Amino acid sequence: MLAGRAPPGAADCCRRLLATALAAGLRPLLCGLPSCWATARRAAGQWPNPGLRVPEAAETEQLVQQLQRTGVPLRRFIACPQLARTVQRCLQGGASPGPQPVVLECAPGPGILTRTLLNAGVRVVALESNSAFLPNLQSLENSLDGQLKVIYGDFFRLDPLVTGTVKPPAICSDKLFETMGVAAVPWRADVPVKVFGILPQKKERNTLWRLLFALYECSSIYRYGRVELNIFISEKEYKVLTAKPGEMKAYQALTVLWQVGCEIQLLHMEPWSSFVTNLKNGGLAVPKSMWLPNDHLCLVRLTPQRNLFVGGLKPTNSATFIFMVKQCLAKPKSRLTDRLKSWSLDNSGKLLRALEIPKTAEMRNLYPEDYKRLFEALQNSSMFTETWFHDEFLESIRNINL
């Protein structure tokens, strides 16, 4: 045996040990790259561009007609790829650096916007209530690495006022957010979720009221923070939400409450004809309006105010505030002094002077912030008694069950 040479058995053993050590050291580098890379991209809120094909409008319309079902309520879908890109840019516009909130897309249907958002690197949760559209969406989900989550449910039947088990497609917000993997954040924190949807035509006004009560009570989706709504609504409802004091017909209780509660931003206006419906005849079924223009659907962003609950307004007394505004604007031409007298407020003049509101002011001429200041002053006034507040009536306007 030569000096300095290991026995054959020892050499083989050394080679095996060296190979094992090298494999153990290099395995994270050789085999772990895709997983680590995907994890890092998820943590940063960034995803690779999947390069998904976005069907043209005619193809989408044909798909919607094929999958339509009898008895299904009227729905509108984004079919035009150009409109989908416009909406995608609106949803991502003005985003701050860092991880971006998930987009909850309500009723995506054929998934034209879904694919466009995914191609832009957005993480999407698709909440679809029509089971006919689910297979295509689920197939898309399975082809991606966690960027898309598909859930069977109806956003516009969220948190139904029923006892016992909730029957799908109705869904509870706690179950929805748990499935999405989104945790609650403090009210003054950044937006935790962006919601996109097209409000159902027949339930448009009721849906706005339901969302409004949830906002002020910090219930449903707003238990998780200042959830941002990006919704297509009819032009006439947009005119109501953004009306100014004194505008006949348009300035309503809904106007005041949404303007107090949210920053309202018009992102885009699109003619009704750009959307595909599930009607058998392929019609548009555009609702008519005598008093307000209604030629478009308006993409509106509703971002809850950070300082909404700074002061006398709280989630615990917000129902009283809503009821007060509704009572005031039930007769918009009436004077504020007359309304205060009906509430058994003895010294209304002193209160109005403190608020710098003229005695002759009519309800329709008060600004939204005037209503909030009035409510907070009434809450702090020892002269005020809530004799005008009726629990049974408040309950009837709060429980709008769709």
TIMAR-633779 format. One record per residue (C-alpha): residue in three letters; x, y, z. Coordinates in steps of 0.25 Angstrom, whole numbers, padded with zeros to 4 digits, always signed. Example, Ala and Ser with C-alpha at 12.3 -4.5 7.8 and 13.67 -1.06 7.14 Angstrom:
REM TIMAR-633779
ALA+0049-0018+0031SER+0055-0004+0029
//
This chain:
REM TIMAR-633779
MET+0000+0000+0000LEU+0006+0014-0004ALA+0008+0024+0007GLY-0003+0035+0008ARG-0013+0027+0000ALA-0026+0023+0007PRO-0032+0009+0006PRO-0042+0007-0006GLY-0053+0006+0004ALA-0050+0018+0011ALA-0048+0026-0002ASP-0062+0022-0006CYS-0068+0026+0007CYS-0061+0040+0006ARG-0067+0042-0008ARG-0081+0039-0003LEU-0080+0048+0009LEU-0074+0059+0000ALA-0086+0057-0010THR-0096+0057+0001ALA-0090+0070+0007LEU-0090+0077-0006ALA-0104+0072-0009ALA-0109+0077+0004GLY-0102+0091+0002LEU-0106+0093-0012ARG-0121+0088-0011PRO-0127+0101-0007LEU-0120+0108-0018LEU-0123+0098-0029CYS-0136+0093-0025GLY-0142+0104-0016LEU-0141+0116-0026PRO-0155+0115-0031SER-0162+0113-0018CYS-0153+0124-0011TRP-0155+0133-0023ALA-0170+0132-0023THR-0171+0134-0008ALA-0163+0146-0009ARG-0172+0152-0020ARG-0184+0148-0012ALA-0178+0156+0000ALA-0176+0168-0008GLY-0189+0168-0015GLN-0183+0165-0028TRP-0186+0154-0038PRO-0180+0149-0051ASN-0188+0153-0064PRO-0195+0140-0067GLY-0198+0145-0082LEU-0212+0141-0082ARG-0221+0142-0094VAL-0232+0152-0093PRO-0244+0148-0102GLU-0250+0159-0111ALA-0264+0165-0109ALA-0271+0156-0119GLU-0265+0144-0113THR-0269+0148-0099GLU-0283+0151-0103GLN-0285+0138-0109LEU-0280+0131-0097VAL-0289+0139-0088GLN-0301+0135-0097GLN-0297+0120-0096LEU-0296+0120-0081GLN-0308+0128-0078ARG-0319+0122-0069THR-0334+0124-0068GLY-0338+0132-0056VAL-0325+0138-0054PRO-0326+0153-0050LEU-0321+0163-0060ARG-0305+0165-0060ARG-0295+0173-0068PHE-0282+0168-0071ILE-0269+0175-0077ALA-0267+0169-0090CYS-0258+0179-0097PRO-0243+0177-0095GLN-0240+0192-0096LEU-0250+0195-0085ALA-0244+0184-0076ARG-0230+0191-0078THR-0237+0204-0074VAL-0243+0198-0062GLN-0230+0191-0058ARG-0222+0204-0059CYS-0233+0211-0051LEU-0231+0201-0040GLN-0216+0202-0040GLY-0216+0217-0041GLY-0209+0225-0030ALA-0204+0212-0023SER-0194+0215-0013PRO-0180+0207-0013GLY-0180+0193-0006PRO-0190+0182-0005GLN-0203+0185-0012PRO-0217+0180-0006VAL-0224+0169-0012VAL-0235+0172-0022LEU-0248+0165-0019GLU-0255+0164-0032CYS-0270+0162-0031ALA-0278+0154-0041PRO-0266+0153-0051GLY-0275+0145-0061PRO-0266+0142-0073GLY-0254+0147-0066ILE-0249+0158-0076LEU-0245+0167-0065THR-0240+0156-0057ARG-0230+0152-0068THR-0226+0166-0070LEU-0223+0169-0055LEU-0215+0156-0054ASN-0207+0160-0066ALA-0204+0173-0059GLY-0199+0165-0047VAL-0211+0168-0038ARG-0215+0157-0028VAL-0230+0154-0030VAL-0241+0148-0022ALA-0252+0145-0031LEU-0266+0144-0024GLU-0275+0137-0034SER-0290+0134-0031ASN-0294+0127-0045SER-0289+0113-0044ALA-0288+0113-0060PHE-0276+0122-0060LEU-0269+0115-0049PRO-0262+0104-0057ASN-0255+0114-0066LEU-0250+0122-0054GLN-0246+0110-0046SER-0238+0105-0058LEU-0231+0118-0059GLU-0228+0117-0044ASN-0222+0104-0045SER-0212+0109-0056LEU-0207+0120-0047ASP-0198+0119-0035GLY-0207+0125-0024GLN-0210+0138-0031LEU-0225+0135-0033LYS-0234+0130-0023VAL-0248+0126-0028ILE-0260+0126-0018TYR-0274+0122-0020GLY-0282+0134-0014ASP-0290+0146-0016PHE-0285+0159-0011PHE-0298+0166-0012ARG-0304+0155-0003LEU-0293+0157+0007ASP-0297+0155+0022PRO-0312+0152+0020LEU-0321+0155+0032VAL-0324+0140+0034THR-0323+0131+0046GLY-0315+0117+0044THR-0307+0113+0033VAL-0305+0122+0021LYS-0309+0115+0008PRO-0299+0118-0004PRO-0297+0127-0012ALA-0301+0136+0000ILE-0288+0137+0008CYS-0283+0143+0022SER-0272+0153+0022ASP-0264+0146+0032LYS-0264+0133+0024LEU-0260+0141+0012PHE-0249+0149+0018GLU-0244+0136+0025THR-0243+0129+0011MET-0237+0141+0005GLY-0226+0141+0016VAL-0229+0156+0019ALA-0228+0160+0034ALA-0235+0172+0040VAL-0227+0185+0042PRO-0229+0198+0050TRP-0239+0208+0044ARG-0228+0218+0041ALA-0219+0208+0034ASP-0217+0207+0019VAL-0228+0201+0011PRO-0227+0185+0013VAL-0236+0181+0001LYS-0241+0187-0012VAL-0254+0183-0017PHE-0259+0183-0031GLY-0273+0181-0036ILE-0285+0185-0044LEU-0297+0188-0036PRO-0309+0180-0039GLN-0319+0189-0046LYS-0331+0185-0039LYS-0324+0186-0025GLU-0315+0198-0028ARG-0322+0207-0017ASN-0324+0197-0007THR-0309+0192-0009LEU-0304+0206-0006TRP-0312+0207+0006ARG-0308+0194+0012LEU-0293+0197+0009LEU-0296+0211+0016PHE-0301+0204+0029ALA-0289+0195+0029LEU-0279+0206+0027TYR-0285+0215+0039GLU-0286+0203+0048CYS-0273+0197+0044SER-0280+0184+0041SER-0279+0173+0030ILE-0267+0177+0021TYR-0264+0189+0029ARG-0260+0181+0041TYR-0247+0178+0034GLY-0244+0193+0032ARG-0246+0204+0021VAL-0249+0195+0010GLU-0249+0202-0003LEU-0261+0201-0013ASN-0259+0202-0028ILE-0273+0200-0034PHE-0280+0203-0046ILE-0293+0210-0043SER-0303+0217-0052GLU-0301+0231-0056LYS-0313+0236-0048GLU-0309+0229-0035TYR-0295+0236-0037LYS-0302+0249-0039VAL-0309+0247-0025LEU-0296+0243-0018THR-0289+0255-0023ALA-0300+0265-0022LYS-0298+0279-0016PRO-0307+0286-0006GLY-0319+0292-0013GLU-0319+0283-0025MET-0334+0279-0027LYS-0337+0264-0027ALA-0322+0260-0026TYR-0318+0265-0012GLN-0324+0254-0003ALA-0320+0247+0010LEU-0312+0237+0002THR-0304+0249-0003VAL-0301+0254+0011LEU-0297+0241+0017TRP-0288+0236+0006GLN-0281+0250+0005VAL-0279+0250+0020GLY-0274+0235+0020CYS-0265+0234+0008GLU-0257+0241-0002ILE-0264+0240-0015GLN-0256+0240-0028LEU-0261+0238-0042LEU-0251+0229-0049HIS-0258+0226-0062MET-0271+0228-0070GLU-0275+0217-0080PRO-0287+0216-0089TRP-0297+0205-0086SER-0295+0199-0099SER-0281+0195-0096PHE-0286+0184-0086VAL-0291+0171-0089THR-0304+0166-0082ASN-0309+0152-0080LEU-0323+0155-0086LYS-0328+0145-0096ASN-0330+0156-0107GLY-0316+0162-0104GLY-0323+0176-0100LEU-0317+0186-0091ALA-0330+0189-0082VAL-0325+0203-0079PRO-0334+0209-0067LYS-0340+0222-0071SER-0339+0235-0063MET-0348+0247-0064TRP-0340+0256-0055LEU-0325+0252-0056PRO-0316+0248-0068ASN-0314+0233-0069ASP-0306+0231-0082HIS-0294+0224-0075LEU-0290+0214-0064CYS-0280+0222-0055LEU-0268+0215-0049VAL-0267+0221-0035ARG-0257+0220-0024LEU-0263+0221-0010THR-0251+0221+0000PRO-0256+0222+0015GLN-0251+0235+0022ARG-0239+0233+0032ASN-0245+0243+0042LEU-0260+0238+0040PHE-0260+0234+0055VAL-0252+0246+0060GLY-0262+0254+0069GLY-0276+0251+0074LEU-0279+0241+0063LYS-0277+0227+0066PRO-0281+0213+0061THR-0289+0212+0073ASN-0298+0224+0071SER-0297+0225+0055ALA-0311+0219+0053THR-0316+0231+0061PHE-0308+0240+0051ILE-0314+0233+0039PHE-0328+0234+0044MET-0326+0249+0047VAL-0321+0252+0033LYS-0333+0244+0027GLN-0343+0251+0036CYS-0337+0265+0032LEU-0337+0262+0017ALA-0351+0256+0017LYS-0356+0270+0015PRO-0344+0277+0009LYS-0351+0291+0008SER-0354+0291+0023ARG-0346+0300+0032LEU-0336+0295+0041THR-0342+0303+0053ASP-0355+0296+0051ARG-0349+0282+0051LEU-0341+0286+0064LYS-0354+0290+0070SER-0361+0277+0066TRP-0349+0270+0074SER-0353+0277+0087LEU-0340+0286+0086ASP-0344+0298+0094ASN-0333+0308+0091SER-0330+0305+0076GLY-0325+0319+0073LYS-0313+0318+0082LEU-0309+0305+0076LEU-0310+0310+0062ARG-0302+0322+0066ALA-0291+0313+0071LEU-0291+0305+0058GLU-0292+0318+0050ILE-0304+0313+0042PRO-0315+0324+0038LYS-0328+0322+0045THR-0335+0323+0032ALA-0326+0311+0026GLU-0334+0300+0019MET-0331+0286+0020ARG-0327+0285+0006ASN-0317+0296+0007LEU-0308+0290+0018TYR-0295+0284+0014PRO-0292+0269+0018GLU-0282+0274+0029ASP-0293+0283+0035TYR-0301+0271+0037LYS-0289+0264+0044ARG-0286+0277+0053LEU-0301+0278+0056PHE-0302+0263+0061GLU-0289+0265+0069ALA-0295+0277+0075LEU-0308+0271+0079GLN-0300+0259+0085ASN-0293+0269+0094SER-0305+0277+0097SER-0312+0276+0111MET-0324+0282+0105PHE-0327+0271+0095THR-0335+0259+0097GLU-0336+0248+0087THR-0352+0248+0087TRP-0352+0247+0072PHE-0344+0234+0072HIS-0352+0222+0070ASP-0346+0208+0071GLU-0356+0201+0063PHE-0354+0211+0051LEU-0339+0211+0052GLU-0339+0196+0051SER-0348+0196+0039ILE-0339+0205+0031ARG-0326+0198+0036ASN-0330+0184+0032ILE-0331+0184+0017ASN-0330+0170+0014LEU-0328+0167-0001
//
